[in-house]
Structure formats: structure tokens, C-alpha cells
Amino acid sequence: MTASTLVTGGAGYIGAHTVRALRAQDRPVVVLDTLELSTADAVIDAELVVGDIADEALVESICRDHEFDTIVHFAAYKNVGESMAQPSKYYRNNVDGTVRLLDAATRAGVERLVFSSSCSVYGTPEIVPVDESQRIAPESVYAETKATVDRVLHWYGVVHGLRSVSLRYFNAAGASFDSRIGEDWTYALNLIPVAIRALLTDGTPLQVYGTDYPTPDGTCVRDYIHVDDLAAAHIAAIDYLAAGGDTTAVNVGTGVGSSVKEVLDGIAALAGRPVPHELAPRRAGDPSTTYADTAKARDVLGWEAKYGIDEILDTAFRWHQRQHSS
């Protein structure tokens, strides 16, 4: 069977869930991943090529061999703190690596791409909920690399005819409902896996940064989106481009915010004991409240989230509990 979709970084957290969703619809998929921050087991039954997006000869070869019509591009570094300490690592991989990927793919005739972007490109939002017309104002090197690739994709559309969708997602969370795949907390920096790790292990207590924000309980509010909903959004973007859709950027979230305290209370209810945590001062650059305006995702992609914070916490807790006990 000829593969139709190349998924870069498809062994990573969101990539693996998207690959699984594609395979569940019998869509042929090939994964390209270095396995630097992931394992081959995560791709389950999809074909895996171990390699780098910056290897233009490899990318062009597999694109020609499989005659891909679409690339879904996840492969990137995503540690905000690390990006501020090692900016060159992020520019080389996330920007230069993507440009090399695009050059190889367009030479091989690929005309469509779905990009894993981020709501972090907006920085501290001026208006909430956040819609796609908000000013692009990154506040980290990581966010700047995502915003830069968004602009690169616009110009590759103008110059090469590459049509693309940049999915600017909010806080990816949760795990598959059967606990087959989830987020490896070895690499995780986000609240939910870090909180569950603090609860299930004897490790360092979770740091709660800021309790005096202008929110109902004083802690930051974020839009948590279930990883299976994100996978469905990528499939919707693939189908939008296949139907002739133009290059665009779309926010992907639930449109509902949950506070840090609400998340910790939800995990405690599942576990039957509180999450060990310590209160700490605010971190610079953390907006008090961020959640998505989901109108464009619904209108353009025909997509909206099915799951909320309860399903996110339940699937995440069961996944981490299973991994911890194995």
C-alpha cells in the first residue's frame, strides 16, 4: 500500500496519538523520528524510519518512494527554559531543520503540510479568549521558532505552492483511553504529568508558581486539550487541505480554562490523596488566564473538542499509574 502521510516526530507524545488515529482509519502512514526523546514502541503498527528532518537526501528519498500527498510535522524541541539557555539548538532544529524538510519535500512534489504550532506565539494575550487575529508576540526562543516557521510556511506557499495549516494548540494533556500510549514524564514539563509524578513518586514536590493572580482561586488558568482531540484536529486539517483548503493558522483548544488549583484538586480526587506541592512566587511572563476562541477551528476545519478536564485527568492518571507500577 502506498503511504499518503509522512508524520515527522510521530513517535513523540502528540505525534504518536495522531499516528494511531490515522491508522485507526486505515490511513497509510510513515513515521520519521530520531527517537532522541521517544521510543519505537509508540508508533505501534506504523512504518518507522529512524532519521532526522534535516537530512534532505533521506527526506526526499522517502517522499519520492512513498509518494506522500501530505506531511504532518511535529518534529521539534519544545522545552521553553532550555530554548532560552540554548537558543542555537532550537533555531537549528526547529527552524533550519524545518526549512531543510520543506526543501526536500517540495522537490519531491509534496504540496500539503500540517504544522504543529503553538499558542505561545501570541505571548501574553491582550484579549481572552484568544483568537487568530491576536498579535504575534513570542516571549521565548521556543515560541519564536514556532512563529518563524508559521511565516516560512506562508512564503513557501507563495513561492512553491505548498499549502499548509498551522495548528496553534493550547495545553496538550491526557493519554489514550486504553492506556496504550501517553506522555513520558521523563521528558514532560507540563503541569499535569509533573503533578502526577510528584504524587506517585517520592520526588520533588510540585512548585505552584503564583497564588495571587486575578482569577477565582488566585492560580493561573489554562486551556487543557485532550491529546486524542488534538489528533482528530490534525486529521481534520489533512482533510481540509485535501479538499483544496488554503494556507491558514487555526487555534486548537476547548475554549474552557482550568486553574492550577482545579487541576491539583482533580488529581487528588482520583488518587485519594493530595498532590505534594509548594507555593512559589509568580514566574515572569506567565499570563494569568489563557484559553482559546474555538470558532475558526469549528468553522474552517469542522472540528471541536469532545473531551474536557475530567477525561484529561482520568486518562493521564491511569496512564502514569500503569507506567509507574510496571
ZIVEN-V650030 format. One record per backbone hydrogen bond with DSSP energy under -1.0 kcal/mol. NH is the residue of the N-H (numbers start at 1). CO is the residue of the C=O. If there is no record, write none. Layout:
# ZIVEN-V650030
nh=NH co=CO
nh=NH co=CO
This chain:
# ZIVEN-V650030
nh=4 co=28
nh=5 co=28
nh=6 co=70
nh=7 co=30
nh=8 co=72
nh=9 co=32
nh=12 co=9
nh=16 co=12
nh=17 co=13
nh=18 co=14
nh=19 co=15
nh=20 co=16
nh=21 co=17
nh=22 co=18
nh=23 co=19
nh=24 co=20
nh=26 co=23
nh=27 co=22
nh=30 co=5
nh=31 co=47
nh=32 co=7
nh=33 co=49
nh=42 co=39
nh=43 co=40
nh=44 co=41
nh=46 co=43
nh=47 co=29
nh=49 co=31
nh=51 co=33
nh=55 co=52
nh=56 co=54
nh=59 co=55
nh=60 co=56
nh=61 co=57
nh=62 co=58
nh=63 co=59
nh=64 co=60
nh=65 co=61
nh=66 co=62
nh=67 co=63
nh=69 co=4
nh=70 co=4
nh=71 co=112
nh=72 co=6
nh=73 co=114
nh=74 co=8
nh=83 co=79
nh=84 co=80
nh=85 co=81
nh=86 co=82
nh=90 co=86
nh=91 co=87
nh=92 co=88
nh=93 co=89
nh=94 co=90
nh=96 co=91
nh=97 co=92
nh=99 co=95
nh=100 co=96
nh=101 co=97
nh=102 co=98
nh=103 co=99
nh=104 co=100
nh=105 co=101
nh=106 co=102
nh=107 co=103
nh=108 co=104
nh=109 co=106
nh=110 co=105
nh=113 co=163
nh=114 co=71
nh=115 co=165
nh=116 co=73
nh=117 co=115
nh=117 co=167
nh=119 co=169
nh=121 co=118
nh=122 co=119
nh=123 co=120
nh=130 co=291
nh=134 co=131
nh=137 co=121
nh=144 co=140
nh=145 co=141
nh=146 co=142
nh=147 co=143
nh=148 co=144
nh=149 co=145
nh=150 co=146
nh=151 co=147
nh=152 co=148
nh=153 co=149
nh=154 co=150
nh=155 co=151
nh=156 co=152
nh=157 co=153
nh=158 co=154
nh=159 co=155
nh=160 co=156
nh=161 co=157
nh=162 co=156
nh=163 co=111
nh=165 co=113
nh=166 co=248
nh=167 co=115
nh=168 co=250
nh=169 co=167
nh=170 co=252
nh=171 co=223
nh=172 co=170
nh=173 co=225
nh=176 co=181
nh=179 co=176
nh=187 co=184
nh=194 co=190
nh=195 co=191
nh=196 co=192
nh=197 co=193
nh=198 co=194
nh=199 co=195
nh=200 co=196
nh=201 co=197
nh=206 co=276
nh=208 co=278
nh=210 co=208
nh=210 co=280
nh=213 co=218
nh=215 co=213
nh=221 co=288
nh=222 co=258
nh=225 co=171
nh=227 co=173
nh=230 co=226
nh=231 co=227
nh=232 co=228
nh=233 co=229
nh=234 co=230
nh=235 co=231
nh=236 co=232
nh=237 co=233
nh=238 co=234
nh=239 co=235
nh=240 co=236
nh=241 co=237
nh=242 co=238
nh=243 co=239
nh=244 co=241
nh=245 co=240
nh=248 co=164
nh=250 co=166
nh=252 co=168
nh=258 co=222
nh=260 co=220
nh=263 co=259
nh=264 co=260
nh=265 co=261
nh=266 co=262
nh=267 co=263
nh=268 co=264
nh=269 co=265
nh=270 co=266
nh=271 co=267
nh=272 co=268
nh=278 co=206
nh=280 co=208
nh=286 co=283
nh=290 co=221
nh=293 co=130
nh=298 co=294
nh=299 co=295
nh=300 co=296
nh=301 co=297
nh=303 co=297
nh=312 co=308
nh=313 co=309
nh=314 co=310
nh=315 co=311
nh=316 co=312
nh=317 co=313
nh=318 co=314
nh=319 co=315
nh=320 co=316
nh=321 co=317
nh=322 co=318
nh=323 co=319
nh=324 co=320
nh=325 co=321
